Amino acid sequence: MKRRKKNELEDTRHMGRIAFISYAGLICSMTMGAVTAYAAGDPIAVVNNLSTFIFSLIRAIGMILLGFGIVQVGLSFKSHDPSQRANGFLTLAGGIIITFTKEILALIVG
């Protein structure tokens, strides 16, 4: 019985070594076989496209907050809850600021 457990332990170690050697070989082949890729086109255009995409995502998040703030203010008027009204106006203001982030940054930078 003990002999059988010892053989299973050796088999497990052997499989672990094989897996590690395979992994190390894969990493070495990926590192050594790397080829430099040169980008085609204007890199500034790529950065501008990424900037436009990120600002459009930020604008979408700002619009969602703006809508949520309007709903929260409306519900606060219905329930006569001043703390909810304050939170609604803060959410509304935050949504406006986030929606117009690109224009605000353009005004600051000049």
N, C-alpha and C positions, 0 to 999 in steps of 0.2 A: 504494500500500500504506500509506504513512504517513497519507494522507488518511482512509483507512478507520479506522485506529486512533484518530485524532483525533475522528472522528464518534462512535465507540463510547464514548470517554471523555466527550464532551459529553453523550451520551445517559444515561450512568451518573450524571453529576452532576445532570442534569435530573430523573431519577427519584429521586435522593436528596433533592433540594429538594422535590419533590412529596410524598414520604413524610414529610419533616420538617414541612411545612406542614399536612399532614393530621393528624399526631400532635399538633402544637401546637393545632390547631383542636379536636380531640377533648378535650384536657386543659382548654382554656378553656371549652368547653361543659359539661364535667362540673363544673368549679369554679363557674362562674357559675349553673348551673342547680341547684345543691344546695339542698335544702329541709330545714329543720330538722324532725326527727321527734321527737315527744314520746312518751315511753314511757307505756304504760297500766299501771296497777296499782302495787303497792308496790315500789319499787326495793330495799328491804332484803330482801324475800322473794327477789328474783332473786339477790342476793349470797349469801344463806343457801343457796339451792339450788346455786349454784356451789361454795360451800365444802363442802357435803355431797358433791358429786360428786368434787371433788378429793381429799377425805379418803378416799372409798371407793376411788379409784385407788391412793392411797398404801397403804391397808390391803391391797389385792390384791397389790401389790408386796412388802409385808412378809410376807404369807402364803407367797408363792413363795420368798422368802429363808428363811423358817422351815422350809419343807419341804426345801429344798436343804441347810440346815444339819443337819437330822436325818439325811438320807441320808449326808452327809459324815462325821458322827460315827459312824454305823453302819459305814460302810466303813473308817474308821480303826481301829475295834475289831477288825474282821475281819483287817486287814492289819498290825496292831500298829505303826502309824506315828504317833509322838507329834506330829510337826509337822502332819500332816493332822488329827489330833484337835484340836489347838489352833485351827487354822483353822476347823474345823467348829463348835467352841464359840463362836468369835467371830462366825461367820455366824449361828448360832442366836441369840446375844444381839442382834445387829443386827436380825434379823428380828423378834424380840419387840419391840424398841424401835420399829421402823418400823410394826409392826402396831398398836401402841397409842399412836401419836403423838397422836391427837385427845384421848384421855383424859389423857395426860401433860401436854399443853398446857392442858387444862382445870384440872388440879390446880395447875399453876404459876400460871396467871392468877387462879384463884380463883373 
